Amino acid sequence: MVYCSLLASNDFLAEVKGLIFDCDGVLVDSRDANRMYYNLIREKLGMLSMTPEEEDYVHAHSVMESVARIVPVQRLAEAEEARKTIRYQDLFAYTFLEPGLVHLLTVLRDMGIKLAVNTNRTDSMELLLETFDLAHFFNPVMTSAKVSHPKPNPEGVTKILRQWGMTRSQVAYVGDTELDERTARAAGVAFWAYKSPSLLAKVHVTDFDCLRRSFQNRPRTQAA
């Protein structure tokens, strides 16, 4: 286990040619927006706000899994109708880019590092990337709508590896939840935990500025 810091060795970067990012909690701080979205669904059904445990769940899971978790099964049809009346983009005002992200992505792209997203978002990911001018960094973008099984199933990561033509040892997955940890393990790629010291990870990324400097300082022969 390595903590990304200015004093740490950057040996963990030696083989990395591609990075796969989770979205919520990694690319963006969207916890408030997600909380508001799912609480609005519950409110339209006359229900109270989510518990802290439910908030943690919807932060990491797909929309259908999340709704099924926070709404009684006999009211799922009502919840789906309520969901259709909510424009998720109206909540982007409560979503913020993680500090140092754009600078990191720019440096990685210029170094020839492949970048992708693997998220349990369903139909809001592309709009989010366009809103925050991030779409040009990532290819492919895997969502729960593009796979048969969402995370922690490794299908999304496997599809990315296949498109890139890379081996598992050349790629790392950056996430912030236990679900991301399980996804990386199932896919056989290195897991880098972002701001989540309690997770079991090969690398703990404390901030993106530090990660950027680590990539910039690695030997040129490693970056080839």
Residue frames as a rotation matrix with the C-alpha (Angstrom) as fourth column:
MET 1
0.578 0.816 0.000 0.00
0.816 -0.578 0.000 0.00
0.000 0.000 -1.000 0.00
VAL 2
-0.611 -0.769 0.186 1.30
0.783 -0.623 -0.004 3.44
0.119 0.143 0.983 -0.98
TYR 3
0.425 0.673 -0.605 0.12
0.655 -0.690 -0.308 6.89
-0.624 -0.266 -0.734 -0.01
CYS 4
0.243 -0.291 0.925 0.49
0.833 -0.426 -0.353 9.41
0.497 0.856 0.138 -2.79
SER 5
0.861 -0.066 -0.504 2.62
0.263 -0.791 0.553 12.17
-0.435 -0.608 -0.664 -1.33
LEU 6
0.792 -0.597 -0.125 5.61
-0.523 -0.559 -0.644 14.25
0.315 0.575 -0.755 -2.36
LEU 7
-0.024 -0.834 0.551 7.81
-0.963 0.168 0.212 12.05
-0.269 -0.525 -0.807 -0.16
ALA 8
0.445 0.288 0.848 6.52
-0.213 0.954 -0.212 8.74
-0.870 -0.086 0.486 -1.53
SER 9
-0.734 -0.646 0.208 8.16
-0.029 0.336 0.941 6.70
-0.678 0.685 -0.266 -4.27
ASN 10
0.082 0.777 -0.624 6.37
-0.850 -0.272 -0.451 6.87
-0.521 0.567 0.638 -7.61
ASP 11
-0.881 -0.468 0.071 7.20
-0.385 0.795 0.470 3.25
-0.277 0.386 -0.880 -8.45
PHE 12
-0.331 0.835 0.439 3.47
0.304 0.535 -0.788 2.46
-0.893 -0.127 -0.431 -8.47
LEU 13
0.466 0.502 -0.729 3.23
-0.450 -0.574 -0.684 4.43
-0.762 0.647 -0.042 -11.74
ALA 14
-0.460 -0.888 0.020 5.78
-0.377 0.216 0.901 2.34
-0.804 0.407 -0.434 -13.60
GLU 15
-0.856 0.107 0.505 3.41
0.430 0.690 0.582 0.28
-0.286 0.716 -0.637 -15.76
VAL 16
-0.046 0.962 -0.270 0.35
0.465 -0.219 -0.858 2.53
-0.884 -0.165 -0.437 -15.78
LYS 17
-0.953 -0.206 0.224 -0.86
0.285 -0.352 0.891 3.38
-0.105 0.913 0.394 -19.26
GLY 18
-0.391 0.880 0.270 -4.54
0.077 -0.261 0.962 3.88
0.917 0.397 0.034 -18.51
LEU 19
-0.986 0.164 -0.031 -6.69
0.008 -0.142 -0.990 5.18
-0.167 -0.976 0.138 -15.66
ILE 20
-0.341 0.940 -0.003 -10.37
0.449 0.166 0.878 4.40
0.826 0.298 -0.479 -15.14
PHE 21
-0.959 0.007 0.282 -12.28
-0.218 -0.653 -0.725 6.81
0.179 -0.757 0.628 -12.92
ASP 22
-0.280 0.915 -0.290 -15.47
0.954 0.232 -0.189 6.42
-0.105 -0.330 -0.938 -10.95
CYS 23
-0.166 0.283 0.945 -17.66
0.441 -0.835 0.328 9.54
0.882 0.471 0.014 -11.21
ASP 24
0.650 0.565 0.508 -19.43
-0.148 -0.561 0.814 10.49
0.746 -0.604 -0.281 -7.98
GLY 25
0.947 -0.318 0.040 -17.00
-0.025 0.050 0.998 11.29
-0.320 -0.947 0.040 -5.19
VAL 26
0.113 -0.938 0.327 -14.03
0.740 0.299 0.602 11.14
-0.663 0.174 0.728 -7.58
LEU 27
-0.468 -0.206 0.859 -14.58
0.798 -0.516 0.311 13.37
0.379 0.832 0.406 -10.61
VAL 28
-0.293 0.477 0.829 -17.23
-0.209 -0.878 0.432 15.42
0.933 -0.046 0.357 -8.85
ASP 29
-0.975 0.181 -0.128 -18.51
0.149 0.112 -0.982 16.05
-0.164 -0.977 -0.136 -5.36
SER 30
-0.588 0.807 -0.056 -22.15
-0.347 -0.188 0.919 15.25
0.731 0.560 0.390 -6.00
ARG 31
-0.824 0.242 -0.512 -23.26
0.528 0.657 -0.538 13.99
0.207 -0.714 -0.669 -2.63
ASP 32
-0.681 0.598 -0.422 -25.59
-0.088 -0.639 -0.764 16.94
-0.727 -0.484 0.488 -1.98
ALA 33
-0.470 0.499 -0.728 -27.09
-0.882 -0.251 0.398 16.68
0.016 0.830 0.558 -5.47
ASN 34
-0.655 0.202 -0.728 -27.68
-0.056 0.948 0.313 12.94
0.754 0.246 -0.610 -5.13
ARG 35
-0.850 0.343 -0.400 -29.21
0.477 0.177 -0.861 13.41
-0.225 -0.922 -0.314 -1.68
MET 36
-0.562 0.653 -0.507 -31.57
-0.497 -0.757 -0.425 16.06
-0.661 0.013 0.750 -3.02
TYR 37
-0.563 0.316 -0.764 -32.53
-0.728 0.247 0.639 13.94
0.391 0.916 0.091 -6.05
TYR 38
-0.642 0.290 -0.709 -33.53
0.278 0.951 0.137 10.85
0.714 -0.109 -0.691 -4.11
ASN 39
-0.791 0.398 -0.465 -35.14
0.416 -0.207 -0.885 12.83
-0.448 -0.894 -0.002 -1.30
LEU 40
-0.623 0.593 -0.510 -37.28
-0.732 -0.672 0.114 14.59
-0.275 0.444 0.853 -3.92
ILE 41
-0.540 0.422 -0.728 -38.52
-0.282 0.724 0.630 11.21
0.793 0.546 -0.272 -5.10
ARG 42
-0.680 0.253 -0.689 -39.39
0.680 0.570 -0.461 10.23
0.276 -0.782 -0.559 -1.55
GLU 43
-0.835 0.356 -0.420 -40.99
-0.040 -0.800 -0.599 13.61
-0.549 -0.483 0.682 -0.90
LYS 44
-0.586 0.623 -0.518 -43.28
-0.775 -0.244 0.583 13.18
0.237 0.743 0.626 -3.92
LEU 45
-0.309 0.445 -0.841 -44.38
0.114 0.895 0.432 9.89
0.944 0.037 -0.327 -2.38
GLY 46
0.570 0.559 0.603 -45.02
-0.450 -0.401 0.798 11.53
0.688 -0.726 0.023 1.00
MET 47
0.662 -0.412 -0.626 -42.00
0.641 0.744 0.187 9.85
0.389 -0.525 0.757 2.58
LEU 48
0.865 -0.430 -0.257 -39.39
-0.079 -0.623 0.778 11.26
-0.495 -0.653 -0.573 4.95
SER 49
0.480 -0.778 -0.406 -35.80
-0.854 -0.307 -0.421 11.96
0.202 0.548 -0.811 3.90
MET 50
0.521 -0.367 -0.770 -33.28
0.009 0.905 -0.425 9.14
0.853 0.215 0.475 3.59
THR 51
0.939 -0.340 -0.050 -31.24
0.104 0.143 0.984 7.82
-0.328 -0.929 0.170 6.48
PRO 52
0.296 -0.912 -0.285 -27.44
-0.825 -0.394 0.404 8.30
-0.481 0.116 -0.869 6.44
GLU 53
-0.359 -0.419 0.834 -27.07
-0.034 0.899 0.438 4.63
-0.933 0.129 -0.337 5.47
GLU 54
0.481 0.608 0.632 -29.42
0.658 0.225 -0.718 5.10
-0.579 0.761 -0.292 2.52
GLU 55
0.857 -0.238 -0.457 -27.48
-0.397 -0.871 -0.290 8.20
-0.329 0.430 -0.841 1.45
ASP 56
-0.188 -0.966 0.178 -24.29
-0.629 0.258 0.733 6.12
-0.754 0.026 -0.656 1.37
TYR 57
-0.148 0.188 0.971 -26.03
0.442 0.891 -0.106 3.49
-0.885 0.413 -0.215 -0.74
VAL 58
0.791 0.546 0.275 -27.39
0.479 -0.274 -0.834 5.84
-0.380 0.792 -0.479 -3.41
HIS 59
0.497 -0.705 -0.506 -23.98
-0.602 -0.700 0.384 7.54
-0.625 0.114 -0.772 -3.64
ALA 60
-0.493 -0.855 0.161 -22.52
-0.563 0.454 0.690 4.36
-0.664 0.249 -0.705 -5.13
HIS 61
-0.508 0.327 0.796 -25.31
0.430 0.898 -0.094 2.37
-0.746 0.295 -0.597 -6.81
SER 62
-0.886 0.229 0.403 -27.31
0.355 -0.222 0.908 2.67
0.298 0.948 0.115 -10.00
VAL 63
-0.714 0.639 0.287 -30.54
-0.671 -0.741 -0.017 4.64
0.202 -0.204 0.958 -10.04
MET 64
0.164 0.830 -0.533 -32.76
-0.489 0.538 0.687 1.55
0.857 0.148 0.494 -10.27
GLU 65
-0.194 -0.318 -0.928 -30.91
0.616 0.697 -0.368 -0.17
0.764 -0.643 0.061 -7.44
SER 66
-0.966 -0.254 0.042 -31.08
0.143 -0.663 -0.735 3.02
0.215 -0.704 0.677 -5.38
VAL 67
-0.391 0.899 0.199 -34.80
-0.805 -0.439 0.399 3.59
0.446 -0.004 0.895 -5.87
ALA 68
0.266 0.476 -0.839 -35.46
-0.070 0.877 0.475 -0.04
0.961 -0.067 0.267 -5.02
ARG 69
-0.503 -0.549 -0.668 -33.48
0.635 0.289 -0.716 0.43
0.587 -0.784 0.203 -1.80
ILE 70
-0.996 -0.019 -0.093 -35.22
0.075 -0.748 -0.659 3.60
-0.057 -0.664 0.746 -0.58
VAL 71
-0.383 0.917 -0.112 -38.81
-0.917 -0.363 0.166 2.98
0.111 0.167 0.980 -1.72
PRO 72
-0.216 0.375 0.901 -41.15
-0.395 0.811 -0.432 0.11
-0.893 -0.450 -0.027 -0.69
VAL 73
-0.899 -0.241 0.366 -41.51
0.176 0.566 0.805 -2.46
-0.401 0.788 -0.467 -3.44
GLN 74
-0.128 0.945 0.301 -45.25
0.926 0.223 -0.305 -1.85
-0.355 0.239 -0.904 -3.75
ARG 75
0.680 0.377 -0.629 -44.58
0.228 -0.924 -0.307 1.83
-0.696 0.065 -0.715 -4.56
LEU 76
-0.359 -0.920 0.159 -41.82
0.424 -0.009 0.906 1.42
-0.832 0.392 0.393 -7.16
ALA 77
-0.170 0.369 0.914 -44.17
0.973 -0.085 0.215 2.29
0.157 0.925 -0.345 -10.04
GLU 78
0.869 0.476 -0.139 -45.11
0.496 -0.839 0.225 5.51
-0.009 -0.265 -0.964 -8.25
ALA 79
0.356 -0.827 -0.434 -41.44
0.186 -0.393 0.901 6.27
-0.916 -0.401 0.014 -7.65
GLU 80
-0.469 -0.534 0.704 -40.63
0.769 0.146 0.623 5.83
-0.435 0.833 0.342 -11.33
GLU 81
0.314 0.662 0.680 -43.38
0.856 -0.508 0.100 8.27
0.411 0.551 -0.726 -12.31
ALA 82
0.901 -0.042 -0.433 -42.10
0.246 -0.772 0.586 10.73
-0.359 -0.634 -0.685 -9.70
ARG 83
-0.014 -1.000 0.012 -38.55
0.461 0.004 0.887 10.34
-0.887 0.018 0.461 -11.00
LYS 84
-0.189 -0.013 0.982 -39.65
0.981 -0.036 0.188 11.31
0.033 0.999 0.020 -14.50
THR 85
0.782 0.552 0.290 -40.75
0.535 -0.833 0.143 14.72
0.321 0.043 -0.946 -13.21
ILE 86
0.710 -0.597 -0.373 -37.28
0.062 -0.475 0.878 15.57
-0.702 -0.646 -0.301 -11.85
ARG 87
0.856 -0.511 0.079 -34.61
0.004 -0.145 -0.989 17.07
0.517 0.847 -0.122 -14.11
TYR 88
0.608 -0.666 -0.433 -31.28
0.774 0.373 0.512 15.92
-0.180 -0.646 0.742 -12.72
GLN 89
-0.201 -0.736 0.646 -29.49
0.810 -0.496 -0.313 18.75
0.551 0.461 0.696 -14.54
ASP 90
0.514 0.436 0.738 -31.32
-0.041 -0.847 0.530 21.20
0.857 -0.303 -0.418 -12.30
LEU 91
0.984 -0.157 -0.079 -29.21
0.106 0.168 0.980 19.79
-0.141 -0.973 0.182 -9.47
PHE 92
0.378 -0.901 0.211 -25.87
0.782 0.189 -0.593 20.42
0.495 0.390 0.777 -11.18
ALA 93
0.358 -0.208 0.910 -25.67
-0.294 -0.950 -0.102 23.68
0.886 -0.232 -0.402 -9.24
TYR 94
0.701 -0.066 0.710 -25.02
-0.701 0.125 0.703 21.48
-0.135 -0.990 0.041 -6.20
THR 95
0.829 -0.484 0.280 -22.33
0.515 0.856 -0.045 19.42
-0.218 0.181 0.959 -7.96
PHE 96
0.748 -0.623 -0.228 -18.68
-0.595 -0.782 0.185 20.52
-0.294 -0.003 -0.956 -7.93
LEU 97
0.627 -0.636 -0.450 -15.53
-0.105 0.503 -0.858 19.38
0.772 0.585 0.248 -9.71
GLU 98
0.791 -0.453 -0.410 -12.93
0.584 0.360 0.728 17.84
-0.182 -0.816 0.549 -7.43
PRO 99
0.753 -0.540 -0.376 -9.98
-0.453 -0.840 0.300 20.22
-0.477 -0.056 -0.877 -6.85
GLY 100
-0.204 -0.976 -0.079 -7.09
-0.656 0.077 0.751 19.73
-0.726 0.205 -0.656 -9.25
LEU 101
0.245 0.367 0.898 -9.05
0.243 0.873 -0.423 17.36
-0.939 0.322 0.124 -11.51
VAL 102
0.978 0.209 -0.005 -8.87
0.049 -0.253 -0.966 19.27
-0.203 0.945 -0.257 -14.80
HIS 103
0.385 -0.912 -0.141 -5.14
-0.920 -0.391 0.020 19.97
-0.074 0.122 -0.990 -14.40
LEU 104
-0.235 -0.429 0.872 -4.52
-0.423 0.853 0.306 16.28
-0.875 -0.297 -0.382 -13.69
LEU 105
0.493 0.518 0.699 -6.58
0.365 0.607 -0.706 15.10
-0.790 0.603 0.110 -16.67
THR 106
0.930 -0.180 -0.319 -4.83
-0.362 -0.591 -0.721 17.58
-0.059 0.786 -0.615 -18.98
VAL 107
0.013 -0.991 0.134 -1.39
-0.956 0.027 0.293 16.38
-0.294 -0.132 -0.947 -17.90
LEU 108
-0.162 -0.035 0.986 -2.34
-0.118 0.993 0.015 12.71
-0.980 -0.114 -0.165 -18.20
ARG 109
0.805 0.515 0.296 -3.81
0.248 0.162 -0.955 13.19
-0.539 0.842 0.003 -21.67
ASP 110
0.742 -0.579 -0.339 -0.70
-0.667 -0.587 -0.459 15.06
0.066 0.567 -0.821 -22.81
MET 111
-0.235 -0.837 0.493 1.43
-0.832 0.436 0.343 12.19
-0.502 -0.330 -0.799 -21.49
GLY 112
-0.448 0.118 -0.886 -0.54
-0.695 0.577 0.429 9.71
0.562 0.808 -0.177 -23.57
ILE 113
-0.955 0.197 0.222 -2.31
-0.041 0.653 -0.756 8.09
-0.294 -0.731 -0.615 -20.62
LYS 114
-0.577 0.815 -0.048 -5.68
0.173 0.179 0.969 6.66
0.798 0.551 -0.244 -21.65
LEU 115
-0.921 0.336 0.199 -8.65
-0.326 -0.381 -0.865 7.88
-0.215 -0.861 0.460 -19.59
ALA 116
-0.519 0.807 -0.283 -12.07
0.135 0.404 0.905 6.32
0.844 0.431 -0.319 -19.09
VAL 117
-0.502 0.479 0.720 -15.07
-0.863 -0.333 -0.380 6.43
0.058 -0.812 0.580 -16.76
ASN 118
-0.565 0.439 -0.699 -16.82
0.224 0.897 0.382 3.44
0.794 0.059 -0.605 -15.21
THR 119
-0.871 0.311 0.380 -19.85
-0.491 -0.568 -0.661 4.54
0.010 -0.762 0.647 -13.20
ASN 120
-0.706 0.708 0.033 -23.18
0.678 0.689 -0.256 3.30
-0.204 -0.159 -0.966 -11.95
ARG 121
-0.414 0.589 -0.693 -24.86
-0.433 -0.798 -0.420 6.46
-0.801 0.126 0.586 -13.22
THR 122
-0.084 0.494 0.866 -27.45
0.616 0.709 -0.344 5.58
-0.783 0.504 -0.364 -15.85
ASP 123
0.284 0.341 0.896 -28.63
0.951 -0.223 -0.216 8.45
0.126 0.913 -0.387 -18.04
SER 124
0.980 0.111 -0.163 -26.97
0.146 -0.964 0.221 11.56
-0.132 -0.241 -0.962 -16.58
MET 125
0.311 -0.950 -0.044 -23.29
0.586 0.155 0.795 10.85
-0.748 -0.273 0.605 -17.15
GLU 126
-0.220 -0.410 0.885 -22.88
0.967 -0.212 0.142 12.31
0.129 0.887 0.443 -20.63
LEU 127
0.596 0.518 0.613 -24.80
0.426 -0.852 0.305 15.44
0.680 0.080 -0.729 -19.65
LEU 128
0.888 -0.331 -0.318 -22.62
0.216 -0.310 0.926 15.88
-0.405 -0.891 -0.204 -16.57
LEU 129
-0.031 -0.965 0.261 -19.43
0.803 0.132 0.581 15.55
-0.595 0.228 0.770 -18.63
GLU 130
-0.088 0.065 0.994 -20.69
0.844 -0.525 0.109 18.09
0.529 0.849 -0.009 -21.15
THR 131
0.858 0.497 0.129 -21.81
0.340 -0.739 0.582 20.51
0.385 -0.455 -0.803 -18.44
PHE 132
0.776 -0.607 -0.168 -18.39
-0.036 -0.309 0.950 20.50
-0.629 -0.732 -0.261 -16.81
ASP 133
0.702 -0.470 -0.535 -16.47
-0.694 -0.285 -0.661 20.34
0.158 0.836 -0.526 -20.12
LEU 134
-0.052 -0.704 0.708 -14.93
-0.711 0.524 0.469 16.95
-0.701 -0.479 -0.528 -19.35
ALA 135
0.792 0.515 0.329 -16.24
-0.203 0.729 -0.653 14.85
-0.576 0.450 0.682 -22.24
HIS 136
0.760 -0.507 -0.407 -13.13
-0.501 -0.058 -0.863 15.34
0.414 0.860 -0.298 -24.39
PHE 137
-0.129 -0.858 0.498 -10.92
-0.991 0.124 -0.042 13.64
-0.026 -0.499 -0.866 -21.79
PHE 138
-0.349 0.059 0.935 -12.64
-0.508 0.827 -0.241 10.25
-0.788 -0.559 -0.258 -21.59
ASN 139
0.350 0.462 -0.815 -13.08
-0.911 0.369 -0.182 7.38
0.216 0.806 0.551 -24.01
PRO 140
-0.356 0.931 0.084 -14.93
0.321 0.037 0.946 5.18
0.878 0.364 -0.312 -23.36
VAL 141
-0.670 0.313 0.673 -17.51
-0.728 -0.454 -0.514 6.21
0.145 -0.834 0.532 -20.78
MET 142
-0.637 0.409 -0.654 -19.16
0.235 0.910 0.341 3.13
0.734 0.063 -0.676 -19.28
THR 143
-0.515 0.578 0.633 -22.47
-0.845 -0.464 -0.263 3.59
0.142 -0.671 0.728 -17.45
SER 144
-0.627 0.335 0.703 -24.93
-0.196 0.806 -0.559 1.12
-0.754 -0.489 -0.439 -16.00
ALA 145
0.481 0.831 -0.280 -27.00
-0.464 -0.030 -0.885 1.61
-0.744 0.556 0.371 -19.17
LYS 146
0.353 -0.445 -0.823 -24.14
-0.910 0.043 -0.413 0.25
0.219 0.895 -0.390 -21.30
VAL 147
-0.794 -0.599 -0.105 -23.55
-0.544 0.776 -0.318 -3.01
0.272 -0.195 -0.942 -19.41
SER 148
-0.061 0.765 -0.641 -25.64
-0.013 0.641 0.767 -6.02
0.998 0.055 -0.029 -18.52
HIS 149
0.549 0.151 -0.822 -24.53
0.768 0.298 0.568 -5.86
0.331 -0.943 0.048 -14.89
PRO 150
0.696 -0.275 0.663 -23.51
-0.278 -0.955 -0.104 -2.69
0.662 -0.112 -0.741 -12.99
LYS 151
-0.472 -0.874 0.118 -20.65
-0.369 0.074 -0.926 -2.43
0.801 -0.480 -0.357 -10.51
PRO 152
0.220 -0.960 0.173 -19.32
-0.685 -0.026 0.728 -4.35
-0.694 -0.279 -0.663 -8.67
ASN 153
0.722 -0.003 0.691 -19.57
0.425 0.790 -0.441 -6.61
-0.545 0.613 0.572 -11.70
PRO 154
-0.162 -0.929 -0.334 -16.31
0.164 -0.359 0.919 -6.14
-0.973 0.094 0.210 -13.68
GLU 155
0.306 0.335 0.891 -18.06
0.865 0.293 -0.407 -5.98
-0.397 0.896 -0.200 -17.07
GLY 156
0.990 0.125 -0.060 -17.50
0.095 -0.927 -0.363 -2.25
-0.101 0.354 -0.930 -17.53
VAL 157
0.351 -0.934 -0.069 -13.79
-0.599 -0.280 0.750 -2.44
-0.720 -0.222 -0.658 -16.73
THR 158
-0.140 -0.377 0.916 -13.38
0.370 0.838 0.401 -5.48
-0.918 0.395 0.023 -18.96
LYS 159
0.658 0.448 0.605 -14.98
0.726 -0.164 -0.668 -3.64
-0.200 0.879 -0.433 -21.89
ILE 160
0.891 -0.385 -0.242 -12.62
-0.386 -0.921 0.046 -0.70
-0.240 0.052 -0.969 -21.37
LEU 161
0.014 -0.930 0.368 -9.56
-0.348 0.341 0.873 -2.96
-0.937 -0.140 -0.319 -21.31
ARG 162
0.072 0.082 0.994 -10.72
0.728 0.676 -0.109 -4.63
-0.681 0.732 -0.011 -24.51
GLN 163
0.917 0.315 0.246 -11.25
0.397 -0.651 -0.647 -1.31
-0.043 0.691 -0.721 -26.28
TRP 164
0.700 -0.703 -0.122 -7.86
-0.636 -0.692 0.340 -0.02
-0.324 -0.161 -0.932 -25.16
GLY 165
0.730 -0.449 -0.514 -6.07
-0.057 0.710 -0.702 -3.26
0.681 0.542 0.493 -25.97
MET 166
-0.134 -0.773 0.621 -4.34
-0.790 -0.295 -0.538 -3.19
0.599 -0.562 -0.571 -22.59
THR 167
-0.279 -0.037 -0.960 -3.56
0.393 0.907 -0.149 -5.79
0.876 -0.419 -0.238 -19.96
ARG 168
0.730 0.622 -0.284 -4.84
0.465 -0.147 0.873 -5.58
0.501 -0.769 -0.397 -16.40
SER 169
0.212 -0.743 -0.635 -1.37
0.931 -0.043 0.361 -4.71
-0.296 -0.668 0.683 -15.11
GLN 170
-0.684 -0.499 0.533 -1.31
0.680 -0.700 0.217 -1.54
0.265 0.511 0.818 -17.24
VAL 171
-0.192 0.759 0.622 -4.49
0.021 -0.630 0.776 -0.06
0.981 0.162 0.105 -15.80
ALA 172
-0.914 0.007 -0.405 -5.65
0.405 0.037 -0.913 1.28
0.009 -0.999 -0.037 -12.43
TYR 173
-0.029 0.974 0.225 -9.16
0.601 -0.163 0.782 2.05
0.799 0.157 -0.581 -11.23
VAL 174
-0.941 -0.292 0.170 -9.69
0.088 -0.696 -0.713 5.21
0.326 -0.656 0.681 -9.14
GLY 175
0.014 0.997 -0.071 -12.70
0.278 0.064 0.958 5.06
0.960 -0.033 -0.277 -6.82
ASP 176
-0.601 -0.201 0.774 -13.94
-0.538 -0.614 -0.578 6.12
0.591 -0.763 0.260 -3.43
THR 177
0.273 0.779 0.565 -16.30
-0.962 0.214 0.170 3.39
0.012 -0.590 0.807 -2.22
GLU 178
-0.302 -0.286 0.909 -16.24
-0.455 0.882 0.127 -0.24
-0.838 -0.375 -0.396 -1.18
LEU 179
0.707 0.614 0.351 -18.20
0.072 0.432 -0.899 -0.94
-0.704 0.660 0.261 -4.37
ASP 180
0.745 -0.519 -0.419 -15.31
-0.637 -0.366 -0.678 0.46
0.198 0.772 -0.604 -6.42
GLU 181
-0.212 -0.838 0.503 -12.84
-0.918 0.347 0.192 -1.61
-0.335 -0.421 -0.843 -4.44
ARG 182
0.027 0.322 0.946 -14.83
-0.073 0.945 -0.319 -4.77
-0.997 -0.061 0.050 -5.21
THR 183
0.929 0.336 -0.154 -15.11
-0.146 -0.051 -0.988 -3.81
-0.339 0.941 0.001 -8.89
ALA 184
0.347 -0.886 -0.308 -11.36
-0.919 -0.257 -0.299 -3.40
0.185 0.387 -0.903 -9.28
ARG 185
-0.379 -0.489 0.785 -10.68
-0.688 0.717 0.114 -6.65
-0.619 -0.497 -0.608 -7.46
ALA 186
0.385 0.621 0.683 -13.19
0.049 0.725 -0.687 -8.54
-0.922 0.298 0.249 -9.62
ALA 187
0.974 -0.013 -0.225 -11.63
-0.222 -0.229 -0.948 -7.07
-0.039 0.973 -0.226 -12.77
GLY 188
0.603 -0.798 0.028 -8.09
0.775 0.593 0.216 -7.86
-0.189 -0.108 0.976 -11.63
VAL 189
0.203 -0.537 0.819 -6.83
0.419 -0.709 -0.568 -4.28
0.885 0.458 0.081 -11.88
ALA 190
-0.707 -0.542 -0.455 -5.08
0.656 -0.259 -0.709 -2.15
0.266 -0.799 0.539 -9.27
PHE 191
0.474 0.880 0.043 -7.42
0.750 -0.428 0.505 -0.14
0.462 -0.207 -0.862 -7.06
TRP 192
-0.764 -0.619 0.182 -6.48
0.458 -0.719 -0.523 3.42
0.455 -0.316 0.833 -6.14
ALA 193
0.126 0.834 -0.537 -8.65
0.991 -0.078 0.112 4.85
0.052 -0.546 -0.836 -3.37
TYR 194
-0.449 -0.199 0.871 -9.45
0.335 -0.941 -0.043 8.55
0.828 0.273 0.489 -3.61
LYS 195
-0.522 0.163 0.837 -9.87
-0.656 -0.704 -0.272 10.30
0.545 -0.691 0.474 -0.24
SER 196
0.656 0.754 -0.037 -10.97
-0.602 0.552 0.577 6.99
0.455 -0.356 0.816 1.29
PRO 197
-0.277 -0.940 0.200 -8.28
-0.877 0.163 -0.452 5.78
0.392 -0.300 -0.869 3.72
SER 198
-0.046 0.310 0.950 -10.44
-0.752 0.615 -0.237 2.98
-0.658 -0.725 0.205 5.13
LEU 199
0.874 0.414 -0.254 -10.53
-0.470 0.585 -0.661 1.09
-0.125 0.697 0.706 1.81
LEU 200
0.286 -0.764 0.578 -8.09
0.207 0.638 0.742 -1.67
-0.936 -0.092 0.341 0.87
ALA 201
0.992 0.069 -0.105 -6.11
-0.072 -0.374 -0.925 -0.19
-0.103 0.925 -0.366 -2.01
LYS 202
0.381 -0.904 0.193 -2.74
0.911 0.331 -0.247 -0.41
0.159 0.270 0.950 -3.72
VAL 203
-0.743 -0.567 0.355 -2.52
0.527 -0.823 -0.212 3.38
0.413 0.030 0.910 -3.68
HIS 204
0.215 0.768 -0.604 -4.28
0.918 -0.370 -0.143 5.98
-0.333 -0.523 -0.784 -1.54
VAL 205
-0.430 -0.263 0.864 -4.71
0.674 -0.730 0.113 9.26
0.601 0.631 0.491 -3.41
THR 206
-0.356 0.246 -0.902 -5.09
0.805 -0.409 -0.429 12.13
-0.475 -0.879 -0.052 -0.98
ASP 207
0.370 0.477 -0.797 -5.54
-0.090 -0.836 -0.542 14.80
-0.925 0.272 -0.266 -3.68
PHE 208
0.823 0.063 0.565 -5.25
0.517 0.329 -0.790 15.14
-0.236 0.942 0.239 -7.43
ASP 209
0.798 -0.603 -0.013 -2.47
-0.573 -0.750 -0.330 17.73
0.189 0.271 -0.944 -7.35
CYS 210
0.100 -0.767 0.634 -0.23
-0.714 0.388 0.583 15.21
-0.693 -0.511 -0.509 -5.65
LEU 211
0.377 0.098 0.921 -1.12
0.363 0.899 -0.244 12.52
-0.852 0.426 0.304 -8.17
ARG 212
0.993 -0.019 0.116 -0.41
0.098 -0.420 -0.902 14.91
0.066 0.907 -0.415 -11.04
ARG 213
0.483 -0.870 0.095 3.04
-0.875 -0.477 0.084 15.74
-0.028 -0.124 -0.992 -9.67
SER 214
0.110 -0.416 0.903 3.78
-0.312 0.848 0.429 12.04
-0.944 -0.329 -0.037 -9.20
PHE 215
0.685 0.178 0.706 3.04
0.559 0.492 -0.667 11.38
-0.467 0.852 0.238 -12.88
GLN 216
0.948 -0.314 0.052 5.04
-0.210 -0.741 -0.638 14.40
0.239 0.594 -0.768 -13.98
ASN 217
0.311 -0.876 0.368 8.05
-0.931 -0.203 0.303 13.24
-0.191 -0.437 -0.879 -11.96
ARG 218
0.618 -0.118 0.777 8.14
0.009 0.990 0.143 9.65
-0.786 -0.081 0.613 -13.12
PRO 219
-0.443 -0.896 -0.019 11.02
-0.050 0.003 0.999 8.71
-0.895 0.443 -0.046 -15.47
ARG 220
-0.089 0.394 -0.915 10.32
-0.912 -0.402 -0.084 9.32
-0.401 0.827 0.395 -19.14
THR 221
-0.799 -0.274 -0.536 11.07
-0.503 0.793 0.344 5.72
0.331 0.544 -0.771 -20.01
GLN 222
-0.833 0.548 0.081 8.18
0.329 0.607 -0.723 4.66
-0.446 -0.576 -0.686 -17.76
ALA 223
-0.149 0.823 -0.548 5.75
-0.295 -0.566 -0.770 7.00
-0.944 0.047 0.327 -19.50
ALA 224
-0.695 -0.182 -0.696 6.40
-0.708 -0.001 0.707 5.53
-0.129 0.983 -0.128 -22.94
